[in-house]
Amino acid sequence: GANFLFARHPGHAGQALMTALRERRILVRHFSTPRVRDFLRITIGTAAQCQTLGVALTDILTGRPG
């Protein structure tokens, strides 16, 4: 099985999400190739890391400051 997710959000650019996550010290991989530029490669981590990512994405997508 894979140890990562390759995902995008239909309402947010991949670069912007990567930057917002990086500001919260969460590293994901972003690709600038036109076909996949809105996708992020997110490595599956520990349960605690996944929880941190979920909280951060919720904050980012709802406009709450990090």
Secondary structure, DSSP 8 states (H G I E B T S, - for coil): --SEEEE-BTTB-HHHHHHHHHHTT---EE--SGGGTT-EEEE---HHHHHHHHHHHHHHHHT---
